[in-house]
């Protein structure tokens, strides 16, 4: 379920890209439709621009610059064009009277008749006279016929009913809708193809981030990124295999060395303890034997720390998790600390949670250290590795002892919160160096200073929170998630 939820934002992003592609493509297609529609209308509405001179405009100018001379009775006797430059050289124009006779002409070709019957005038309305494209303008004094060169213009008669014009808006709307649907369909087809390729790309990147094997088909528009992701994944797999092999060899070497040292070390410690208790030896020799025993125990602890460090260094998770009562675990660790040096530690337990006013400070007590326990977490359970958690709490308590040779007061508290158990370990000593607190996530290069970083890693490996600071001494607060059966 977690894997599906983690990929959900990426899938939503791809879906948004898919929808955006459809909308943008549809918008562009419709925009082109309008542009083409306007372009066709522009071309169709500018017929005068298909030849150099506009015949209708020329006829208007001829009419405006045409002079008619009349007699005393008002009858026209002569006709003239005041500005003959109005008529281009390859154009011609004639003026007919009501009887079909030519009253005036300019540039008239030889194959143009001088008289026209009613039938000839009717034929002129079909736009051609002896294959000359012609244009007609009626005036009170006659009928102008303007002719232009043959084959200069093509004319076609197109007729539409009024019903066609009345339904034109509806038909334009239908064409618009069909264009919209067709554009959306094409966008969906191409968008779905692009969606699948992008989803392959994002899924590959997610797997690559998790360092999982990825193999993408190196083809199509994403050929190069697919190929690069596949090659990167193969390189990561090889790198991880080499690292795993190296780590396994190192872990096996550490385990082997630890095993080889453990047996002779046990013999040294055992014989040392016997010699330290042998009253037949002198006091000085028994002290030497006690020193040998103490140093042997120190070596034993270093070996244990080395094995634990080997597992934690590579973020290995606890394998022996089981339900644990945190209060029982803490009491067990405190007992181990007390048994290590009973003469130097005085113990007190605060069962009700109130401070013990009679409890002296470490400096004023006959014992160097005063260890108090205040647990108010009842039967709270956690899920964890008992040996690892015991080592973490032991290291924290031992840290307070090691850093305060003149003694201090140490208090271990536990309280139950909504979703976790809060454990605090605090002393009133001199604290720990700041550089140790700043580098809790880093294991030191020497055996000195393993305690805090190791405790930090153990708590984090159990899904807990670890906060350490110097506040009137060393103070650690730990949050471990509750286990609910």
Secondary structure, DSSP 4 states (H G I P E B T S, - for coil): -HHHHHHHHHHHHHHHHHHHHHHHHHHHHHHHHHHHHHHHHHHHT-GGGGSSS-HHHHHHHHHHTEEEEE-TTS-EEEEEES-GGGS-TT-EEEEE-TTSBEEEEES--TTS-SB--HHHHHHHTTTEETTEEEEEEEETTEEEEEE--TTS---------HHHHHTHHHHHHHHHHHHHHHHHHHHHHHHHHHHHHHHHHHHHHHHHHTT--------STTHHHHHHHHHHHHHHHHHHHHHHHHHHHHHHHHHHHHHHHHHHHHHHHHHHHHHHH-TTS-HHHHHHHHHHHHHHHHHHHHHHHHHHHHHHTTTPPPS-EEEEEHHHHHHHHHHHHHHH-TTTEEEEE-SSS---TT---TTTSSSSEEEEEEEE-TT-EEEEEHHHHHHHHHHHHHHHHHT-TT-EEEEEEEEE-SSEEEEEEEESS----HHHHHTTTS--SSSTTHHHHHHHHHHHHTT-EEEEEESSSEEEEEEEEB---
